[in-house]
Amino acid sequence: MSLRIEDYAIIGDRQTAALVGKDGSIDFLCLPRFDSDPCFASLLGTRENGRWLIAPAESPLRVERRYRPETLVLETDFHTDDGVVRVTDCMVPHPHDTTRLVRMVSGLSGRVEMRLDIVFRFGFGRVVPWVQRLPGHEGFVAVAGPDMVVVWGDVPMTGRNQHTEAQFTIEAGEEFLFGLEWLPSHKRVPHRFDMKMGIEQASERWRSWAQRAPVRGRWAEIVRRSLITLKALTHWETGGIIAAATSSLPEQLGGERNWDYRFCWLRDASFTLQALMNAGHRDEAHAWSRWLDRAIAGGAEDIQIMYGVAGERLLTEREIDWLPGYEGSKPVRAGNAAAGQRQLDVFGELMNALYQAHVGGVRRDENSWNIRLVLLETLEKIWAEPDEGIWEVRGGRQQFVHSKVMAWVAFDRAIRSVEDYGYDGPVEHWRAIRQQIHDQVCQNGFDAEMNSFVQAYGSKALDASLLLLPIVGFLPPDDPRIIGTVAAIERYLLQDGFVRRYDTETGKDGLTGNEGVFLACSFWLVDNYVMMGRRADAEALFEKLVALRNDVGLFAEEYDTVNRRQIGNFPQAFTHVALVNAALRLSEEGQDAG
Ligand SMILES: OC[C@H]1O[C@H](O[C@H]2O[C@H](CO)[C@@H](O)[C@H](O)[C@H]2O)[C@H](O)[C@@H](O)[C@@H]1O
């Protein structure tokens, strides 16, 4: 049985990521890339679907964990009756063509009996590999299809019932190292790598990245952790940015709202990029804009709303029916049918991210501007049509207000790029379209009776994406229509003080069941409060939100206010982006940015 979502922490090498549980078990690890099939998938099933446990043989009295400061190197301390043991977990920064994970067990006090249990299952928890002992009893090699995983350890391990096991005792001052390396199975079995050095390299690499743009202010530590998490979700080689490290963690426990987030959404990636840039990290903007050029290359009409890590287009959604799902939440899915949807907002998010990159000092790039011209030509033809919108509904296309507003943003940022940065373009023509969209939204997207903008033209439903209207500059925060919209959202979409995306009853999303409160939207409400001068409300909500993060500062997509636990994919970029932006906005306004 998996742990609560908040009982996991992420480690990664910016090629892939693993979830390490508070119980010492790595329950999710895709190899070799974020979006590859997992070789440990017990998160979505049972331990027989793959995991790697290192923990005290007897249940510990207490577990404390933390990341080493400014790194993604995790330390878990198990306090037992017999002493204290630390397990240090990390992945080694991108060695050529391989993936390496290190687990170091250190005795801090006393003498503790430990247990190791590795279950290799490739292909999403189903394929039992051939496992052979390495010469000299130093480890095992597991091979299945294209994958080879080698595990080394400082203690003797044995194979039994398709598990690799060990029991050992550790005393204060002792240290035992364990390492895992993935390679394509046609390669030679590698030699044991220097694991201790791997930990130091990982610590050093993360620290030097974090120190490139120091974070100050009241919420610095929280923001720093979010930035490191976002960086961990960016692929080192291609510049692709994934939405979350997992697939199919449910938006409702036991429900069907389980999606694969291990891909690059243009929306989520644009947001991530802006949060990194707002916090002073610019290199990612270069890398991502090159990724974007490659991903969307080709006919503008073929642009997708999401791609694979390296820009792959075929993300066919399928059900992994042999996995029972997280706490029985079925189906488990791989791939994502949203790749085939029309979501007009991505044009605005892209144009905004690239415009903000200029504002942030990223150099002028003619190629990227030419791509933007083509995008606008396409948008001009389709902006008035219905789409699936920011929430990727599966209940049919609608005239979503947020989508139209983001079409307005796309033309607005193009106009500003000409005005502010001297790019060439049919600016008068764009101004006319911008005005046309604005007029249409204000006429068809505002309900005078409700004194609020609504989810879609003619609808009475509300939508938290409307909180983005003042943030993107569609209307000023003191416009009565914005004040009315925020008031309506407060009245109808707040649940225990947090924001729901929309009412799933009236929202026509085409899915059964309900979902939790959406954390990113709740941070957008903080932004709105700050912009409206409601400082006390902003701070109160921000503090209430950050209190939901787990013990190592991580957030999933949603929160279940009834069961009081995180739900949805984890850790999710969207939430961490919204946190960073809200914290920076609060810090700027409060002038405590330091
Ligand atoms: O709610 C239905 C949809 O849920 C997922 O989409 C959500 O996650 C995306 C990635 O973070 C985000 O861009 C989107 O705004 C969210 O609604 C899922 O990926 C979709 O397939 C599904 O239809």
The ligand as an SDF file (V2000), in Angstrom:
LIG
                    3D

 23 24  0  0  0  0  0  0  0  0999 V2000
   -9.2700   17.8450  -15.6410 O   0  0  0  0  0  0  0  0  0  0  0  0
   -9.1700   17.1610  -16.8470 C   0  0  0  0  0  0  0  0  0  0  0  0
   -7.7880   17.2870  -17.4350 C   0  0  0  0  0  0  0  0  0  0  0  0
   -6.8430   17.1930  -16.3870 O   0  0  0  0  0  0  0  0  0  0  0  0
   -5.5160   17.2680  -16.7470 C   0  0  0  0  0  0  0  0  0  0  0  0
   -5.2150   18.5970  -17.0730 O   0  0  0  0  0  0  0  0  0  0  0  0
   -4.7170   19.3790  -16.0240 C   0  0  0  0  0  0  0  0  0  0  0  0
   -3.3210   19.2910  -16.0030 O   0  0  0  0  0  0  0  0  0  0  0  0
   -2.5860   19.9590  -17.0030 C   0  0  0  0  0  0  0  0  0  0  0  0
   -1.1230   19.7430  -16.6880 C   0  0  0  0  0  0  0  0  0  0  0  0
   -0.7630   20.3090  -15.4630 O   0  0  0  0  0  0  0  0  0  0  0  0
   -2.9160   21.4380  -16.9940 C   0  0  0  0  0  0  0  0  0  0  0  0
   -2.2430   22.0730  -18.0690 O   0  0  0  0  0  0  0  0  0  0  0  0
   -4.4390   21.5990  -17.1590 C   0  0  0  0  0  0  0  0  0  0  0  0
   -4.7310   22.9600  -17.0250 O   0  0  0  0  0  0  0  0  0  0  0  0
   -5.1530   20.8120  -16.0830 C   0  0  0  0  0  0  0  0  0  0  0  0
   -6.5410   20.8770  -16.2800 O   0  0  0  0  0  0  0  0  0  0  0  0
   -5.2020   16.2340  -17.8270 C   0  0  0  0  0  0  0  0  0  0  0  0
   -3.8850   16.3700  -18.3020 O   0  0  0  0  0  0  0  0  0  0  0  0
   -6.1620   16.2820  -18.9820 C   0  0  0  0  0  0  0  0  0  0  0  0
   -5.9130   15.2050  -19.8680 O   0  0  0  0  0  0  0  0  0  0  0  0
   -7.5710   16.1870  -18.4460 C   0  0  0  0  0  0  0  0  0  0  0  0
   -8.4720   16.3390  -19.5180 O   0  0  0  0  0  0  0  0  0  0  0  0
  1  2  1  0
  2  3  1  0
  3  4  1  0
  3 22  1  0
  4  5  1  0
  5  6  1  0
  5 18  1  0
  6  7  1  0
  7  8  1  0
  7 16  1  0
  8  9  1  0
  9 10  1  0
  9 12  1  0
 10 11  1  0
 12 13  1  0
 12 14  1  0
 14 15  1  0
 14 16  1  0
 16 17  1  0
 18 19  1  0
 18 20  1  0
 20 21  1  0
 20 22  1  0
 22 23  1  0
M  END
$$$$
